[in-house]
Amino acid sequence: MSDHPTIALIGPGAIGTTIAAMLHEVGRTPLLCGRSAHPELRLRHDAGEIVVPGPVLTDPTAISRPCDLVFVAVKTTQNADSAGWLNALCDENTVVCALQNGIEQKSQLAPWVNGATVLPSVVWFPAQREPDASVWLRARPRLTLPDVPQAKRVTDALSGSGCAVELSADFASVAWRKLLQNAVAGLMVLANRRAGMFSREDISELAQAYLRECLTIARAEGAVLDDGVVLDIVENLQRAPADLGTSILADRQANRPLEWDIRNGVIQRLGQAHGIPVPISDVLVPLLAAGSEGPG
Ligand SMILES: NC(=O)c1ccc[n+]([C@@H]2O[C@H](COP(=O)([O-])OP(=O)(O)OC[C@H]3O[C@@H](n4cnc5c(N)ncnc54)[C@H](OP(=O)(O)O)[C@@H]3O)[C@@H](O)[C@H]2O)c1
């Protein structure tokens, strides 16, 4: 690897545009690899706007050599369609940082990356795509990565940027904490409503019951999380702006495929594998899966 590592970003949507903007601000503009062509990317945040010069490339055959660091910010439902990019951008010396939800990024990306190291991350900030293709960043960018030597490539790339990067010795527990948050946000899809719905007492009770089910599975998988996490997550949702959505709700409202399997299905799958009953998942998951195929 040279002193100036080459960086690419696959999937310049809500999260991808945010990370591209953070890299651009510190002079490490990544190669932008997307599905839709754009001349540039625009990120709107509390203090103004960042414009990332493009263009967004749309043809992986334009890539002549692998990169040192590749951020992947496509939806997990789009991993297979991104195989051309991953094949062109990765070799065994590449570090691939998955900016995706779930706890299965490593196993899901491994088949496509030519032996590169896949680093999962937890993405803590909400960002949403606007109708004009710009992105609205709704909190300070923050990532958690496992505390492994390869993470240095990511911390170096984002050093001095507006994106905080934390390293965790118990990344699995952190990832499970985020998964619980994502899983319960799936209720917004079924209610077709944003965070304001959690102020209802009945929804608060349902959310807590579902989170207790998820917590049992998390612990069976080795996550170290205490009982307080359940109320903590529900109270955070109750304190959030009433109009705060979640990417799975945005996908449902736009009739796009949903990341139901990595956010909710995973709890049901692992419950079955451990022989632990997951009655709420058994109702929720088929409804989310069916919604993902909709509307007809
Ligand atoms: N948004 C959030 O607040 C948030 C927060 C935490 C975690 N996450 C997670 O972050 C991940 C990304 O979510 P997101 O909300 O940023 O999604 P998104 O806004 O839908 O962005 C996905 C991007 O990938 C592009 N894409 C799709 N197929 C592609 C392909 N074959 N090759 C290259 N690019 C392709 C899309 O292009 P088009 O423009 O053509 O659609 C879009 O630019 C998900 O796992 C999500 O769960 C999101």
The ligand as an ORCA input file, in Angstrom:
! r2SCAN-3c Opt
* xyz 0 1
  N     -29.908      5.574      6.095
  C     -29.646      5.425      7.390
  O     -29.978      6.288      8.202
  C     -28.897      4.211      7.883
  C     -28.401      4.240      9.195
  C     -27.639      3.151      9.638
  C     -27.395      2.091      8.802
  N     -27.903      2.095      7.535
  C     -27.580      0.940      6.684
  O     -26.652      1.390      5.713
  C     -26.792      0.613      4.512
  C     -27.013      1.589      3.356
  O     -28.265      2.217      3.575
  P     -28.674      3.605      2.900
  O     -29.840      4.108      3.685
  O     -27.497      4.478      2.726
  O     -29.196      3.079      1.472
  P     -29.510      3.933      0.164
  O     -29.709      5.381      0.498
  O     -30.602      3.219     -0.546
  O     -28.169      3.820     -0.671
  C     -27.791      2.686     -1.396
  C     -26.959      3.162     -2.549
  O     -26.453      2.004     -3.231
  C     -26.652      2.229     -4.617
  N     -26.681      0.952     -5.313
  C     -27.697      0.077     -5.447
  N     -27.334     -0.987     -6.172
  C     -26.047     -0.771     -6.524
  C     -25.120     -1.482     -7.294
  N     -25.435     -2.649     -7.873
  N     -23.888     -0.972     -7.459
  C     -23.555      0.215     -6.896
  N     -24.393      0.952     -6.155
  C     -25.634      0.461     -5.975
  C     -27.951      2.973     -4.689
  O     -28.110      3.564     -5.978
  P     -29.487      4.192     -6.501
  O     -29.295      5.661     -6.298
  O     -29.555      3.782     -7.927
  O     -30.598      3.635     -5.655
  C     -27.736      3.986     -3.580
  O     -26.929      5.043     -4.025
  C     -27.978     -0.317      4.758
  O     -27.509     -1.586      5.192
  C     -28.748      0.369      5.889
  O     -29.500     -0.536      6.663
  C     -28.642      3.142      7.052
*
